[in-house]
Amino acid sequence: MSSKNPWENDEDPWGKNRSEQDFFSDFVEKLKKHITSLEKGEKNTPPASFTYLLIIVLGALYLASGFYQVQYDQRGVVLRFGRWVRTVGPGLQYILPRPFERVILQKVTKINQIDIGSFFRDQQEESLVLTGDSNLANISFSVLWKIKDNGVEDYLFNAKYPEITVRAVAESVMREIVGQTPFTYVQTEGRGEIQKKAKDNLQDLMDEYKMGIEIVRVELQRVEPPASVIDSFRDVERAQAEQQSEKNKAEAYDRDTRARTRGLIAEKINNGEAVKRSIVETARGTVARFTSAYSQYKLAPEIVSKRLYIENMRDIYKGVNKIIIDSDVKSVPYLPLTELNKIKTIKEEAQQ
């Protein structure tokens, strides 16, 4: 086995000619020598093949400079001689090298926030808004926005200062909405509705101006009266809360009274219906008995008349004290049947 280093051969260990492998190395060496000779003032003319090769390499490097990378959160806006030609998405892209084309990389996923209205002294005028019931209110809110995926070129070219435009339009929209709404409603249950309406109106204006901006949401931060009247306003709020509390109590009492009254009315009606049904059923029973007795009377008038007489007399004398006298006896014996029955009833109750 030979101990000679295989890398010292003219041919590389992979079977290729070393001179071909070092083509670019030789070219670089020749380029260095040419530059050195120029610096020393020598006027050696390089061979034509070397000049052509130099032009090719420089041209290749120039063309390769047009490759660029667009990140996942970016869009690339390509300009040709300063005029927009296309917008590209994430990935490896290519443009004609300068001065023909250039690219502007713009982030589109970032959520931007603009805070409008403040309670600092230098910004109090911005936060003062006149409400629909002619009250002054300190209002601060935030606008969250981002660039639309398909609106990068509009964002870059249709407004010189997009953030200033968004701030001015948002303030105008909020003043218009609050100017048509009572202060108490803005401060309490109307916040959600106002935020949604402001977002929709602001988005409509951004689309009309072709700003390339998407309004994510509008958030009301604070809604308060001016500092000079805040104590009086809180007194009014307490009075209104007490008024509402008393009103709720009165409404609860009214509902309870009405419910009780309706219950009593329903009870009276049900009792009346029950009495009505009882009277009707009793009358029907009486009619049925009379009809039955009348049919029997037609068959045997004397017997029925006697039976009816006996029944009526029984009903008449059933609840009265009676003394029975035998007409054949000269003396009148007295037998207190009623008192005896009472004594018998008392004994039975005592035994129980």
Secondary structure, DSSP 8 states (H G I E B T S, - for coil): ---S-GGGSSB-TTS-BHHHHTHHHHHHHHHHHHHHHHHTT------HHHHHHHHHHHHHHHHHTTEEEE-TTEEEEEEETTEEEEEE-SEEEE--TTTTEEEEEEE-S--EEEEE--SSGGGHHHHEEE-TTS-EEEEEEEEEEEE-TT-HHHHHHS-SSHHHHHHHHHHHHHHHHHTTS-HHHHHTTTHHHHHHHHHHHHHHHHHHHT--EEEEEEEEEEEE--GGGHHHHHHHHHHHHHHHHHHHHHHHHHHHHHHHHHHHHHHHHHHHHHHHHHHHHHHHHHHHHHHHHHHHHHH-HHHHHHHHHHHHHHHHHTTS------TT-SS-----HHHHHHHHHHHHHHH-
